[in-house]
Amino acid sequence: MVSDNNSDEGLLKEEEENGKQQIVNAKGHVQQLQRLQEKDPEFYEFLKEHDKDLLEFDEDDDDDIDDNDTKDNETVQEETQKPSKNVITAAMVDSWRKEILESAKLSAVRSLLRAFRTACHYGDDREDESSLKFSTMSSSVFNKVMLVVLTEMDSILRELLKLPTAGGKKETIIKLMSTKLWKNYNHLVKSYLGNALHVLNQMTDTQMISFTLRRLRFSALFLAAFPSLLRKYVKVSLHFWGTGGGALPVASFLFLRDLCIRIGSDCVDECFKGIYKAYVMNCPFVNASKLQHIQFLGNCVVELYGVDLPTAYQHAFVFIRQLAMILREALNNKTKEAFRKVYEWKFMNCLELWTAAICAYSSVADFRPLAYPLTQIISGAARLVPTAKYFPLRLRCVRMLNRIAAATDTFIPVSLLLLDMLEMKELNKKPTGGVGKAVDLRTTLKVSKPTLKTRAFQEACVFSVVEELAEHLVQWSYSVAFFEMAFIPLVRLRCFYKSTKVERFLREIKQLIHQIEVNAEFTNAKRATVTFLPNDTAASSFLEDEKKSRSSPISQYLVSLHQRAQQRNDSMVESSVVVGARSSVFGSKISDNDEEDDSRAMEEGATVFNSSWLPGKDSRTEKPKEKKVKKKQKEQQDVVAHNEDIVEELILSSDEEESVSDTSSLDMEDKAKSAPPKQVSKKRKPSRETSKKGKFHTRKPKRKKT
């Protein structure tokens, strides 16, 4: 028996030694094959074709049993450990929040930021998920994590870094960056801001984005320490400001304004350039529904430029110079393409923007010098194509000039532009095109030839001319030289009154003439009692009390004209776009105690983060659909804008009558361009058929004669 046991043990040892030897031999065989492939690749290819079994030898075949056993053990351990480590629950979030609020525990802050990172990157493609402590959560837990972090992380970080509870400037962060506190906790700040930026790019709901930006606005100061993150935040905010709906543009603008105030020169240039470009991209055309939104965007640009007026002057000078170069090219080349660049909505909206900026900051010495070049550009644009088709555009330019004159208290010869319009034949003759539809001069740059002959267009133009001329004269109705300033307009108005054949305009012109004469008598009576010379400084105080009370006769007449214009505009309004509450009203300063109450923010955030939305695949699949819809809308808008902005006729309206053939052909072109594409195609087909029939009928007599 002893011998049998010894023999069995010997056999086992021999098998073990043989197995080890086989493993060694297998490894050596693999190494030999690798050397053979390097030294003689041609022979290796020969073996690969004729003896695949030799090359497909696997060194791991002998270890299948051992490997399977170890793998089974590892999978069992992972299945038992994974749920307890990776799943985030609402109880965990509540416990972290409680530890932070009660004992300011740093480990709880880190755990909460890890959960926030997991929530922001949920659904992303990650190569190594084993390095993450948390990787799974439900939609309710996602909402809770986002709500807790966005409402309380700013105050937590400020407490760790020993900063004030709100506000601060760039200098405070620069001083803090050299301390030990910043070296210990700056990674927490960067994690919070970086992950928040990532989830902003993933969100699709405007309420979520606006709430996130409002909460991040209180932490905008920390971006001074991270220039790369600062540039990305500026880019994202500008995108939301230009394309967002609801309250999102307001939240984005306030975030940008806070960045410029808190951080200063590091982001002012980028914000000024970016917001102007975004404004230009969002105003390619104007209609009744988009008019208010474009005005809101313009108010935002003007307000942001007021943060740093010396820097704003440099940017405004460059952009106004670009407009001047476009106008100079049109004056030199005199081609349709060059005229189209001036007579389009982008150019006009840019003029409106800089007019609003100069009117807002006319009292500041940094901005006032820009009034003269802008006035020259507007006057040149108004006279570029002096035809009746562009009466709406000329009236828009006159309105801008009146605003600049009133804001800067300077004389601009606006009356010549208006009186030239009255002397054109389109406003002197009786309308031959019927009553026509009401024309909204605020949303049009040009009108078609059939519209020129309608009664509605003539009335809108004459009423607007009277209103703007009265606006111009009211500015100087308290001047010593009002009689001399009003002499030429008064003479030309009397000539129009005698020559016009439209009886409806006689009453309007007669009333305006009467008000000018009464106001001239009013100023002459006061002027007869003064003793100073015209070049004396005391002339500036002439009728100062009456100017404050606006008691001149023509000023009271202008009030009634404004009321009539407002009623006319209200009757033509089809729809309006309201962007946020009091979207066009901004405060002059940002107070340091501007932070909202945490309880109020929690209530507001609970209503926002209450959906089953999670970042990741859902948001990615929804974006292409939105892009397709936006592309279709942009294409339709571009077609409409292109049809509206084409400059066709460069002949003065006051010239001689055109030939019948020329006018008929141009009328057909106008009808074809003003009609939608489908209607144009339908009209063209019958014309081709008729032309073919015409050729057929002309050949019949020839055949009969032959």
Secondary structure, 3 states (H helix, E strand, C coil): CHHHHHHHHHHHHHHHHHHHHHHHHHHHHHHHHHHHHHHCHHHHHHHHHHCHHHHCCCCCHHHHHHHHHHHHHHHHHHHHHHHHHHECCHHHHHHHHHHHHHHCCHHHHHHHHHHHHHHHCCCCCCCCHHHCCCCECCHHHHHHHHHHHHHHHHHHHHHHCCCCCCCCCHHHHHHHCCCHHHHHHHHHHHHHHHHHHHHHHHCCCHHHHHHHHHHHHHHHHHHHHCHHHHHHHHHHHHHHHHHCCCCHHHHHHHHHHHHHHHCCHHHHHHHHHHHHHHHHHCCCCCCCCCHHHHHHHHHHHHHHHCCCHHHHHHHHHHHHHHHHHHHHHHHHHCCHHHHHHHCCHHHHHHHHHHHHHHHHCCCCCCCHHHHHHHHHHHHHHHHCCCCHHHHHHHHHHHHHHHHHHHHHCCCCCCHHHHHHHHCCHHHHCCCCCCCCCCCCCCCCCCCCHHHHCCHHHHHHHHHHHHHHHHHHHHCCCCCCCHHHHCHHHHHHHHHHHHHCCCHHHHHHHHHHHHHHHHHHHHHHHHHCCCCCCCCCHHHHHCCHHHHHHCCCHHHHHHHHHHHHHHHHHHHHCCCCCCCCCCCCCCCCCCCCCCCCCHHHHHHHHHHHCCCCCCCCHHHHHHHHHHHHHHHHHHHHHHHHHHHHHCCCCCCCCCCCCCCHHHHHHHHHHHHHHHCCHHHHHHHHHHHHHHHHHHHHHHHHHHHHHC
